[in-house]
Every structure is written in structure tokens, then in C-alpha cells.
Amino acid sequence: MTYRRKSLYRARRSKAPERRRKPGKSKRHDEVPGEDMSWLWPDRAPVGEITLFAGKTGAGKTVFVTDVIARVTKGAPWPDGAGSAPVGEALVFCEDRIASVQNPRLLAAGGDLAKVRHWPATSDFYLDDHLKDLKADLKAHPETRLVVFDPLDDYVIAHSYRNIRAVLGKLLVMVREQGVAVIGVGHPPKGTPASIDSFGGSRGIISRARSFWLVTRDDEDQRLLLWVKCQLTHLRTGLAFEVVGDRVDGFTDQPPRVVWIDGPVEMTADDWWALEQLRIKEAGKRAKQRRTQEDERAITLLSELIITPGKPVRVTEIEKVARERNILVGRFDHCRALQRAADQLGIERNGKWAPPEGGPGGDVVESASAVPR
């Protein structure tokens, strides 16, 4: 949480608590008329609910969401054959610049700029305090079908699980009244978190959403839209797409757009995460093997130059031979293989590198703790 958001949160907490409304009365279920579930994108993005899309930087999640926005503005068919998008307007809260980033991408995706609105960048908007303003805007534009927050966490002051659920709960009440779908974009924390934690931020966001999809890329640089959770349908298949540059009239650069690949992706985000853990484990094994080989080569080099002759050698000479044998690539004092080999052989390192006192197998002159790491 940034300093500004912490200050806003403390300021809100310092205000006198508002009077709580009296609880209502219970109501029988048969008094509530039944209705079918309404979808923006059938089985993927419901109306009146929050749909989350998460992915690492460069995964293509914002380009993908731009494609969704463009389809809504034109009523274009969905790439999985699930019918056409409900034609209407979209309200976008986004960190990217409009003139040079958002508009070229929307045009490349075939969107109608006249049906896309944005909140003024000069005003701070937080769901905690400005839901009334958002509701007034949606009422003034009844053709709105979609509201996008990219990233969602930037527009919420609350940070605890309970408070975030309360804020998003009020948002849900409002969008259900207006018949609008909400998309939230998120960035995963560092490392490779489990798929359910890939949105980042509080679990309160994930628990309020009813649909959650992960955007990632495979070894062939294809982008994958993978199921994390959707509590309103049995569909678990994902989709694949590529991101390509396209020329747009009036712009020199080639803004990226989505090109969909035919056919479903049977893998879920949990499957991808399990495979990613195996890849990380195998990469660790390969790195350990490379380190062992580098250490063996460094020990051989220092043994030939210093230990066997039994005389000190200048650092410049060691550096020259190490570069010839591809043991040293960058700076000499950053080559950990040579440092570890010197530790193991007990080589003394001052102006020159010298064999240990007492010859090979003698006492270690310089401790490992003194070696730069």
C-alpha cells in the first residue's frame, strides 16, 4: 500500500462512525421471481458480477481486455463461438495513456472509440468513497455494458480482507442494479504463486469475484487464457491467442492486438502451475550441475597455475587464463567459481594469489566469510 493510500485509509478511519442501518427482515425464497443468469461473455464473464484477469507483466492481459472492450462496442462474436457480445458502451479505468496507448489498441482491435469512456485522470477515484459518482455516471449512460479497472487494486483504499469485501460488496449491489459487468485486472506477486493467489493483493478481491482467469504464455510464446475459478458454470476450458502488431491509420507505431487460435485449451491454471513448478525444479537442477562443472574447471585452473608450481601468481595472469577457458566472463572479483575454488584450495589472496602455507593441503589462509559474495 502506498503512503497516499495509507493516509486516505487513516483519514477515513478517523471520521466519526456513521449510524448503522437497522437490519431488514427475512424473506421467503418463493417470493423472489426466478431469472436466468445474464452473461457478457457466456460462461466466462457474467453480468452483475466481478470477473478477474491476472497475469505477469508482458503476458498480454491488458491487450486481451482491450479485445473484450472492442467486441462489446461493436457487438462482435466471441472467439470461442459462444455467440456475440451485447453491444453497448464501456467505462475504462486504466493506468495507460489514452491518446498514445489505449486508443491505438482499441482501433487495432476493431473497437468504436465513441462507445468507450474514461474517468478523468486529474481526479482521484476510489471505490471506497466514489461509488455514488460511478452510479450517477452509469445512470447518465444507460448503454454501458462493461466497467474495467486496470489494475483493480489501484482503485481500492481498503487493504484488509474484511474491508475489501465490504467495498466490493457495495460495488456488486450497484452493478447488479445497473446490469453491468465488471472486469478487474491484477498483477501476481513475485515468484510463482499458486493460481488462486495469482491476482495479487488481498484474498478479499478473489473471494468476491465469481469468475477468475489467468493470462500467461507458453514456451512457444503463445498466450493462454486459463480457468482459475468460475462458480456459475461448469466450463473449464481455456483459449489460446497470439499478440501481433498491426498498422492503424494515423499512428506510426504498430499497436498490439489479439489474434485468436482455433480450438479450446484443456489445461487449467492449476495444471499450468503444477507444470511450472516442475520446470522450476528442473531449472534448479541444471543450475546446480552447471555450478559444479564451473567449480571443477576453476579448481583445475588454480591447481595448474598456483598449487602445482607452488608459487604466487598475479591476478592479471589468472584473469587472462580464466577468460581464455571461458571460466571468467564479467568482472574478476564477481567470479564466484574462482572464489569458491580458492576457498577450497586454501589459496591466499592479497596482491597476488599464493598457495597456502605449508604447500598443497596446508591451512586455509583466508576464511570463506572474507570472500566477496
Secondary structure as UniProt FT lines:
FT   HELIX           3..14
FT   HELIX           29..31
FT   STRAND          39..41
FT   TURN            42..44
FT   STRAND          45..46
FT   TURN            47..48
FT   STRAND          50..54
FT   TURN            57..58
FT   HELIX           61..74
FT   TURN            79..80
FT   STRAND          89..94
FT   HELIX           98..102
FT   HELIX           103..108
FT   TURN            109..110
FT   HELIX           113..115
FT   STRAND          116..118
FT   TURN            121..122
FT   TURN            127..129
FT   HELIX           131..140
FT   TURN            142..143
FT   STRAND          144..150
FT   HELIX           152..155
FT   HELIX           161..178
FT   STRAND          181..186
FT   HELIX           195..197
FT   TURN            198..199
FT   HELIX           203..208
FT   STRAND          211..217
FT   TURN            219..220
FT   STRAND          223..230
FT   TURN            231..232
FT   STRAND          238..245
FT   TURN            249..250
FT   STRAND          256..265
FT   HELIX           269..302
FT   HELIX           303..307
FT   TURN            308..310
FT   STRAND          313..314
FT   HELIX           315..324
FT   TURN            325..326
FT   HELIX           332..334
FT   HELIX           336..345
FT   STRAND          348..349
FT   STRAND          352..354
FT   TURN            357..358
FT   TURN            360..361
FT   HELIX           368..370
//
